[in-house]
Amino acid sequence: IDAREAQISKTEDRDYILAQVNRVEGGLGGVTKAVCAALRAWLAREGRAALARLPAAERGTSALIDRLGTLLQDQGELEEAGALFREALQARRETLGDKHPSTLDSLNNLGELLQNQGKLEEAAPLYREALQALRETLGDKHPHTLISILSLSYLIVDQGEEDEAKRLCREAVDGAKTVLGAAHPHTKIFMSNSWGI
């Protein structure tokens, strides 16, 4: 969002409005920041309300629970996000099975949250389980598998196991080169996130 691009019904009012905005603490940047914060808070409230309206049997397998969990995580509401990610993981395991793509997404969501909280020992088994299931269901060179390999490598380097992290990272980069080609934008992203391997 950029408040400079806001629609003004009367163009002659534009200069006056922008001058008033510039008087606000933080100026245009402050207004933009406040608008974004208000929108995020509104989205969270609406998401919680929509999730509460879902039947219990649909809550944990809905896309909404993931989106709301991610939004709350981004807002620093880590406990609430974690509870939603755990609820989704449990419901998806029970209804969809351990290797369903949505279950694997839940494993990665919870793993990422735990990693961001510094709970590396709790995150590692989730990442490893997701990677193993992706290898079995999609193969070693599928883009989702390669992303999972790279994610695990980040966690492992955080744990101080640099040799294993480099091996995994090399596997992800080599796989991306094989599947997508060295010039593909995603391969370049893998390479830029691979500690120069």
N, C-alpha and C positions, 0 to 999 in steps of 0.2 A: 504494500500500500504506500502510495506517495501522495500526501495531502496537496502537493502542487498540482496534481492532475484531477483534483475534485471538480465536479461539475458545478458551475455557477450559472443560475438561470438568466441573470442579467450581466452581460459582460462588463458593463460600466461599474458593477459592484466589485469586480475582481480585485482591483488595486486596493480598495478600502478593506476588503476582507483579509487579503494577504498582509496588509499593514497591521490589522488587529491581531492576526495570528502571530506575527513577529513580536508583538508585545508580550505574549504569553511566555512564561519561563521555558526556555529551551527552543523557543521559536517554532518553526515548521517541523523540525525534527522532534520536538517535544510533543506537538500535536499528533504527529504520525505515530509516535511511540504510545501515546495514550489511547489513540483509536485502535491500534493493534492489540493492546492489552485488553481493552473493553471487548473487542471481537473474540479474542481467545477465551475470556471469561464467559461470555455469552455462549460460545460454542460448547464449552464444558458443561454449563448448566443445561443446555438443550440436549446434549449427548446423554447426560445422567438421566434426564427426564425420559428421553426416548428409550433408553436401556431399561428403565424401571417399568415401562409400559409393555415390554416384550414378555411373552409367556416364558415361564421358567425353562421349559424344554428348548426354547430357541435362543436364550440369552448367550450361553457359552459358545455356541457355534456361529453366532452372528458376526458379520464383519464390523458391526458397530462397536463391539466390545474391544476389538483390537485398535480401532481408530481412536476411541476414547482413551484407552490405556496409553497410547502413544502421545496423544495431546496432553494428558495429565503428566506424563513423564517429562515432556518438553517444558511444562510449566513448573516442574519441580515437585509435583505432588507424587512422590515416589512410592509411598506406602499404598495409596489408593490405586496407582497404576499397577503395582505389583499384585495387589489383590485381584484386579481385573484380569491380568495376564495368567495368574494361577487358576482362576475360575475358568477361563477359556481353555487352558491346557487340560484341566481335568475333564471338562465337558467334551472336548474334542477327542480325547483318548477313549472315553466311554462310548461316544456315539459314532465317531468316524474311524477310530483305530489309531494305532501308534505311528503308522507310516503315511497317513493322509497328508497332503500338502498343507492343509489348514492346521493340523496338529504340529507339523514341523515349523510352520510360521510361529505358532505359540511357543514352541521350545526356544526358537531364536529370539523372540520378543522378550521372554523372561530372562534368557541368558544375557542379552544385551543390557537389560535393566540391572541385573545383579552385577555384571561387569562394571557398569558405570558407578555402582555403589561401592565398588572395591571388594565385592564378595566373590572373588575369583574361584575359590574352591567350590562354591555352589553353582557358579556359571559353567564351569568346564564340563561337567557331565551332560548338561543340557546341550551345549554346542556339539559335543562328541556324539551324542545320541542322534541329533538332527543330521549331522554329517554322515554317519553310518547309514541311516535310513535313506538319505538322498543318494548315496553311492549305490545302494541296493535297488532303489526304485528308478532312478534316472540315469545312473551311470557316473563314472568318474569325470567325464568331460562336459556334462550338462552345465549351462551357465549358473543355475541355482546351486549346484554342487560346488562349482568353483568359487562362488561368493561365500558359501559356507566354509570352505577350506580357508579362504582369506580371513574370515571372521575368527575362526579358531586360531589362526596364526597370531592375530592381534592379542587374543587372550593369553596365549602361551608366552608371547614375548613379555607381556605384563607380569607373568609368573616367573620370569627370569630364565626360561628355557629357550634361549636364543637359537640353538642349533636346530631343534625341532620346528621352531617357528619359521626359520629360513627354509627348511626343507618343504614345509607346507606351502609357504609363500611361493617358492619356486614351482611347485606342482600347479598352483593356481595360475601363475603367469604363463607357464608352458602350455597348460590346458587352454587358456584363452587364446594364445597364439595359434594353437592347432585348430581350434573350433572356429574362431572369429577372424583370425589373421592378425599379423603384427600391427597393421595400420588401423584396425578397427578402434573407434573411440573407447569402447569398453575395455579392450586390451590395454590401451594407453592408461586408463584409470587404474587397472590392476597393476601395471608397471610403476605408476607414480606412487602407489601405496605399498610398495614392496621392499622398501629399504635398499633400493639400488641393486636388487638381485637380477 
